[in-house]
Structures are given as structure tokens and as C-alpha cells.
Amino acid sequence: MYTFTLTQPIDVGQVPAEGKAIDATARGDLTLHGVTRHVDVPVQARWTGSRIEIAGSVDITLADYQIEKPVGFIVLSIGDTGTIEFHLLFEKS
């Protein structure tokens, strides 16, 4: 499990036109395996008229979060990095 906490609001400039995608950066603290580091996450957002959709991803280096690569008979190889991807939907309740 991981947590990401914004350290500042995401600047999207002006309110985009409905259906138009905008690119922005989410700046915050990412905690993995009990280790917290500051990251900048590129995101893409779109307002559909009834909801806001946000998607993004960030590459991480396992050693930066004290995550050891798994070893064993069935693990042939694993890289030193990984990617966290997300897709969020916000709707008015």
C-alpha cells in the first residue's frame, strides 16, 4: 500500500472547456514501505460536464523506498524501478 499527499494545490490555470484535456503536475509526498519522498507527478485531467477525470503515473526507484527486489526460484528477473499508475473519477454527490 502507498499514500500520496499533496503538498500544494494542483494548478490547472483556467477552467478548461468541457471535454478538453489539460496537463498539470501534482506535487506531494509519496510514502511506500514506510519511506516518504517528495515527488512531482504529471497528470492529465478532463472535465466531462458531470465529473472530473484525472489520470497519471510516476516512476519510482525501489531502493529509494528501501524495497528489496524479490528473489527466488520462480522470479527470473525484476528491474530496479516500478511505475505507479492511477485513474481518479470525481462526481458531485
BALUMKE-124452 format. One record per residue (C-alpha): residue number from 1; z, x, y; chain. Coordinates in steps of 0.5 Angstrom, whole numbers. Last residue first. Layout:
BEGIN
{NUM, {Z, X, Y}, "A"}
...
This chain:
BEGIN
{93, {-9, -46, 28}, "A"}
{92, {-15, -42, 31}, "A"}
{91, {-18, -37, 26}, "A"}
{90, {-18, -30, 26}, "A"}
{89, {-22, -26, 20}, "A"}
{88, {-21, -19, 18}, "A"}
{87, {-25, -14, 14}, "A"}
{86, {-22, -8, 12}, "A"}
{85, {-24, -1, 9}, "A"}
{84, {-20, 5, 7}, "A"}
{83, {-24, 11, 5}, "A"}
{82, {-22, 17, 1}, "A"}
{81, {-22, 25, 1}, "A"}
{80, {-20, 30, -3}, "A"}
{79, {-25, 28, -8}, "A"}
{78, {-24, 26, -16}, "A"}
{77, {-26, 29, -22}, "A"}
{76, {-26, 27, -30}, "A"}
{75, {-20, 23, -30}, "A"}
{74, {-20, 20, -37}, "A"}
{73, {-16, 26, -40}, "A"}
{72, {-11, 27, -34}, "A"}
{71, {-10, 29, -27}, "A"}
{70, {-9, 24, -21}, "A"}
{69, {-10, 27, -14}, "A"}
{68, {-4, 28, -10}, "A"}
{67, {-2, 24, -4}, "A"}
{66, {2, 28, 1}, "A"}
{65, {-1, 24, 7}, "A"}
{64, {-6, 29, 10}, "A"}
{63, {-7, 32, 3}, "A"}
{62, {-11, 25, 1}, "A"}
{61, {-16, 27, 7}, "A"}
{60, {-17, 20, 10}, "A"}
{59, {-24, 16, 12}, "A"}
{58, {-23, 10, 16}, "A"}
{57, {-27, 3, 16}, "A"}
{56, {-28, -3, 20}, "A"}
{55, {-29, -10, 20}, "A"}
{54, {-27, -15, 25}, "A"}
{53, {-29, -23, 25}, "A"}
{52, {-27, -27, 31}, "A"}
{51, {-27, -35, 29}, "A"}
{50, {-30, -42, 31}, "A"}
{49, {-35, -39, 36}, "A"}
{48, {-38, -34, 32}, "A"}
{47, {-34, -28, 36}, "A"}
{46, {-36, -21, 33}, "A"}
{45, {-33, -15, 32}, "A"}
{44, {-34, -8, 30}, "A"}
{43, {-29, -3, 29}, "A"}
{42, {-28, 5, 29}, "A"}
{41, {-21, 7, 27}, "A"}
{40, {-18, 12, 31}, "A"}
{39, {-12, 15, 27}, "A"}
{38, {-5, 17, 28}, "A"}
{37, {-1, 20, 22}, "A"}
{36, {5, 17, 18}, "A"}
{35, {7, 19, 11}, "A"}
{34, {11, 15, 7}, "A"}
{33, {5, 14, 2}, "A"}
{32, {0, 12, 7}, "A"}
{31, {2, 10, 14}, "A"}
{30, {-3, 9, 19}, "A"}
{29, {-1, 10, 27}, "A"}
{28, {-6, 7, 32}, "A"}
{27, {-12, 7, 36}, "A"}
{26, {-17, 1, 34}, "A"}
{25, {-24, 3, 37}, "A"}
{24, {-30, -1, 39}, "A"}
{23, {-37, -4, 37}, "A"}
{22, {-39, -11, 39}, "A"}
{21, {-43, -16, 35}, "A"}
{20, {-46, -21, 39}, "A"}
{19, {-46, -28, 35}, "A"}
{18, {-43, -32, 41}, "A"}
{17, {-44, -27, 47}, "A"}
{16, {-38, -22, 48}, "A"}
{15, {-32, -23, 52}, "A"}
{14, {-32, -17, 57}, "A"}
{13, {-30, -10, 55}, "A"}
{12, {-27, -10, 48}, "A"}
{11, {-21, -5, 49}, "A"}
{10, {-17, -5, 43}, "A"}
{9, {-10, -6, 45}, "A"}
{8, {-5, 1, 44}, "A"}
{7, {-1, 4, 39}, "A"}
{6, {-4, -1, 34}, "A"}
{5, {0, -1, 27}, "A"}
{4, {-3, 1, 21}, "A"}
{3, {0, 0, 14}, "A"}
{2, {-1, 2, 7}, "A"}
{1, {0, 0, 0}, "A"}
